Amino acid sequence: MKYLVFKPLPRYVGLRRQQIVGYTPRERVWKILEHEEADRVPADFAACMSWPMKQAYFKLKHFLHLPLDFSEIDCYPAPASYTGTYFPAAVDEEIYRKFQIDFRPVKIRLKHLPYVPKKIYPDGTYVDQYGYHRIAGNTYLEFARPYALECATTVKEIENDPFWLDPEEEVTAEGTRKRARELEEKGFAVTAPNPSHGGVFETAWFRRGFEKFIEDLYMRPNIARAILDKAVRIHSALFKMFLDEVGDIATVVSTGDDLGAQTAPILNPKIYREFIKPAEKKVIDLIHKRSGAKVFFHTCGYNVPFMDDLIDIGVDILHPVQPECPGQDLVMLKEKWGGKLTFCGGVGSQHILPRGSPAEVDAEVKRCIKAAAPGGGYIAAPGHCVQPEVPPWNLCAMYDAILKYGKYPITL
């Protein structure tokens, strides 16, 4: 038997120590990712992709009687000190331990802090570090018009736009290897979250505008390809920088593109296969080449038409498997694609988590584990990021239920 005991951080009291017997977290995760059964189902929380919005996170900390740390707080939505995310900058280790999360993330960061936008306009909008024209909303950062590339008419204008992210000048992976080694030595499954904001398709339309970029795909294919090629080069540079440091340590590397709406794909699968799929494949091939990790792919909404394509380009883990979308029943997904994909998510985030009772959350987790966990290949998590209105007692109920029902063999 192997024993791994986590010592509580000295500044916190009141939460029990986490003791893992049998498998280390990394061993457990690898077993599941190889579609084999371990001792229990692993869960994700703010490590691969299932991040809580700041409002939900601070409510959870208050509920658990945990003090706020200065590193978790920023001045969002003030653009002059915007940190680039509406998620907490870091997650309290005691929460990871309470929920018995097997993953720990390491991240690359901006070189120049505190962050100052590339341009601030009199109306309060600004161009962020990725070159997106943004305005702070109540919950999310919204896009503002005109989009940075909306008025570009030539490939040369696109290539020479001054607001593209310059990975070598603006981003650094310094310190990530040391941090990853520390986590590896403690037995955790190290994750390398997407170093960019979105995927290559999202980068393209975030900078061009959704309607304009969809027009490009049909009417101006040379412009569409120029934007996608630039996005691929930036993403590739970021992943090279990141994986040169942690590629031999990471268990999971995440990327993604939102391809689905609530009830249908965002774009025609034929157009996806002609333009977007080859661009995504270049990035995923690079990840596989520079690491031994599994590729975690985030895509919201209805994605059944793209399942075989995602497998074809090398995706290993699919997130978030939103159950509210038609045709995405976990039983069917597991039966049809469970031998090739690990599913992460599935716990309803639109109704059950924000509006259900703890008993309903418990039943929802039970449903997901019964459907997807047998034989491995399932990571329990919310069906999307944890939204601001999710009460902390429902989050606790979800992770308690994962531990209650997720013991192998699954006998539900």
N, C-alpha and C positions, 0 to 999 in steps of 0.2 A: 504494500500500500504506500501511496505517496501522500505527503501532507504539505499543504501550503497555508500558512497562517498570515493574515494581514494585520499588522499592528495598527491600532487606531491612531489618527493624527493627534498630537498632544493638545492642539487648541480646541478640539471638539470633544464633547462628552455626551452621553445619553444614547447613542446608537450602538447596537451590539457589534462585536467583531464578526467579520465574515471568515468562516473557515471552510475550506474546500478540501474534501477528502476523495481520493481516487484519481480523478483527472485534474490537471491544471486547467485554467481557463483556455489557454491556447490549444491544449490537447483536445479538450471538449469541442471547441469550435472546428478544428480541423477534421475531427471525426464526422461532425454533422455536415461539413462542406463536401466531404467525400461520400456523402449519402449513406452513412452508416449511423447506427444508434450509439449514443454515449450514455452517460448516467442521467442527463436531463437535457431539456431543450434550452439552448442559449437565448438570451434576450438582448435587444439593442435599445439603448437610450443615450442619445447625444454622443455617439461614437462613430457609427457608420453614416447614418443619415437622419435618424428619427429624433431630430433636435426639438427641444421645447422653445416656443416663442418666449421672449424675455418676461412677458407678463405672467405666463403660466409657470415659468421657472421661479420667479421671485415669490409667487404664491405658494409654490411647493416648499421652498426653503422656509417660509414663515410657518407653514403647517407642520414642518418637521423640527421647528425650533432651532434652525441653523442660522448663524449670523451671516450677513452679506460680507463679501470680501471686496476690497477696492478693485481688484482685477476683474470682477464680474460686472462692474458698472461703467458706463460711458455716458456721454452727453447727448446721445441720439435723442431727438432728430436734428440737432443743430449741425448743419453741414460742415462748419469749420472744424469740428472735432469728430466727425462721423467715422466710425470704425469699420464700416464695410459690411455689417451684418445686423439683422434684427434678432439674432440668437445671442445667448450669453457667450462672452468671450471664452469662458471655461466653465466646467461643471464641477461642483464640489465633490471631492473624492468620497465623502461620506454618503452621498446619494448613490454613487456607483456601487458602493458596498452594500447599502441597504437593499437595493434592487438586485444585487448579485449579478452585475453586468460583467461579462467576460472580456469585453473589448475596451481598449483605451486608445484615443486618437493622438496623433502627432500632426502638427500643422506647419506649413511654411507661413511666412508673414511679410508684410510690407517692410522695406528697408528703412523708410523715413517716417518716423513717428515723433510727435503726434501727426496723424494724417491730415493733410490739407487737400481739398478737392482740386482737380486740374483747372477748373474754372467755376466761378460763382456768378450767377446772373442777378440783376436787381429784383426779379420777381421771386427770389428764394430758391429757384431751381439751381442745379449744379451738375457738373460732369464729374463722375466718380472715378476711382482708380482704374476701372475696367473700360472707361471711355463711354459710359452710358449716361444719358441725360436724365436725371432723377429729381424727384421731389418727395419729401418726407410725408407719408400718410400717417393715419392713426395707428396702423398695425404694420403694414409693409412699406417698403420703399417703392413708390410708383414711378412709372416712366413718364417723362415729360416730352412734349413736342416743341420744336422739331427733334426727331431722333438724330444722333450725331451724323449718320450717313444718309439721312433721308433725301437730301437734295443732290447727292452725288450722281453724276451721269456717266462717268468714265471709270475704267479700271484704274487708271493712274490716280484719280482723286481718291479712290478707295485705298489704294496702297499707301498713299502719302498722307492720309488723315493723321493729324498730330495727336489725336486722343487715344489711339490704340495703346493697350498695355505693352510696356517694354519689360519683359521678364528679367533681363540681365540688369537693368538699371533700377527697377522698382521693387523687386521681390528677392527674398533671400531664404535659403533653407538652413542657415547657420543654426546649430544647436539641435537640429532634429535627430541626428544620428545618436547623439548622447542620450537624449530623452527616450528614443526608441529602444536603445540598449537597456536602459534602466527598467523600462516596462517589460521588455523581453525577459530579463533576469528574474523579474517577479512572477513570470509565468503567464502574463496577459497576452491576448491576441491583439497585436498592434494594428491599428487601422491608419491608412493614409487618405484622409478625406480629399475630395476634389479640390485641387489648388486654385481652380478658377471659379467663377460664378456662373454655373450652368455648363452646358455642353456646347459642341460646335454649332448645332442648329440654333440653340438659344442665343449664343454669342452673335450669330448672324442677324437674327431678327431683333435682338435687344438694341443693336446698333443701327439697323436699317429701318426698323419699324415692321410690325408683323404683316400688315396689309401690303406694304411695299415689297417686302422680301418674298411673300407668296407670289405677287405679281412677277417678280424677277424670275422665279423658278419656271414660270410658264412663258413669259414674254421676253425676258432679258437673261438667258441662261449664262452668258459670259459674265455679267455682273454678279449673279448668284454664286457662280463658281469662284470668282475672285474673292468675294467675302468669305466663303467657306474655306478656301485655301489659306487665307490670312488667319482665320480662326484656328485651323488645324496647326499652323506653324506656332502660334502662341501657346495653344494647349500642349503641343509636343515639347516646347521649350520648358514649360512649367513642370511637366511630368519628368522630363530628363533631369532637371535640377533636383526635384524632390526624390526621385527614385535612385539617383546616384548616391543619395545619403541613406535611404531606408529600404530600398528595393529588396535587399537580402534579408530584411527583418520583418517586413509587413506581412500580415496574414491576409489582409483585405485592402485593396485600393479602389476607391470609388470615383465614378464619373457618372454621366447621365445626360439626358435630354428629355424634356417633357414632350411626349408624342401624342398623348391622348387628352381629349376633353371628357366631360362627364359621361356621355353616351356614345361617342364616336371618336375616331382618330382626328387629330388636329389637321393632318394633311393626307392627301391621297397616298396610299401605300405604294403605288407605282412611282410617284414622284419621290417618295422617301427612298425607294431602292435605287433610283437613278442618281440622286444628288446627295442625300444625307447619309445613307448607309455607308458608302465608300469613305466619306470623311470620318465618320465615327470609327470605322474599322482601322483606319490609320492610327488613331490615338490608342485604341485598345490593343492593337498589335504591338505598339511601343511599350505599353504597360506590361504585357506578357513577356516581351523581350528583355526588359530591364528589371523584372522581379519574378519571384516564384509565387506571388500572391494571386488570390482569386479576385476577379473583377466584379465589383458591385456596381450595378447600373440602376440609377433612379429615374423613373419616368412616371409621371402622374397620369391618372385617368384610365380610360379604356384602351388597353394595349394588346388585346388578343390578336389583331391582324399582324402585329409585329413580332410575336413570340419566336417564330422560327427564324426570322431575320436576326434578332438579338442573339440567339444561340449561334447562328452562323458567323457572326462577327466576334465571337469569343466571350460573350457575357456569361458569368457563372452564377451571379446572385441578382435576383430581380426584386426591386423595391418600388412602391410600397404595397402593391396588390390591394387596391381600394375596393372593398366589398360592395360599396354602393353603386359601382358601375356594372351595367348588365353584362352577363356572360363571364364574370370573373369569380365564379364560385370556386373556392379553394379545392373542393373535392374534384371538380373537373380539371382545374389547372394541374393539380398533383397527378391525376391519372394520365393526362396527356403529355405533360412536360416535366413531371417531377424527377425523371431519371437524368435530366440534363440541366435543370435549373434548381438552385436553392431559392426558396421564396422567403422574403423578409417582410413582415407586416401583416396585414389582413384584419387587424382589430379596428372596427369601424370608428373613424375619426369625425365623421360628419354628424352623427346622431348619438351613438352609444357613449362615446367618451365625454362629449360636452354636455349631453342632456340626459343620459341614462343614470340609473341608480347604481351603487356599487354591486348589487346583486345582478343587474343586467350586464355590467362589465364582466363580472365573473363568468356568466353564461357565455358571453361573446368569446372570451379567451378559451374557454372549454371547447367551443365549436371549432375555433381555429386550430387548436392543438390536435383535436380528434381528426380533423380533415387532413392536415399537412405534416404532422410530426412523425407518424410511423415510418420507419426506414431511414430517418434522417432527412436532411435537405430542407429544414425549416428553422428560421430564426424568428422568434416571437417579437412583435413590435406593433406600434400604432400604424394604421393605414395611411398615415401622412405625418407631417410635423405636428407637434402638440400645440394646438391653437390656444389663444389667450383665454377663451371661456371655459377650458377644461378645468374642472375643480380638482384640487390636489388629492382629495380622498379617492377620486376615480383612478388617478394615476397609481396610487398605492394599491388600490384594489386590483388593478391590472397586473402589476408585477407580483403581488401576492398569489394571484391565480396562476400565473405562469409557473411559479415554484410549486404550487399545489398540484396542478394537473400535468406538468411537464416531465414527470419522472418516467424514465424508461424501465421496462417496456410500457408503452402507452396502452392502458386498459379501459379507456372511456367508452 
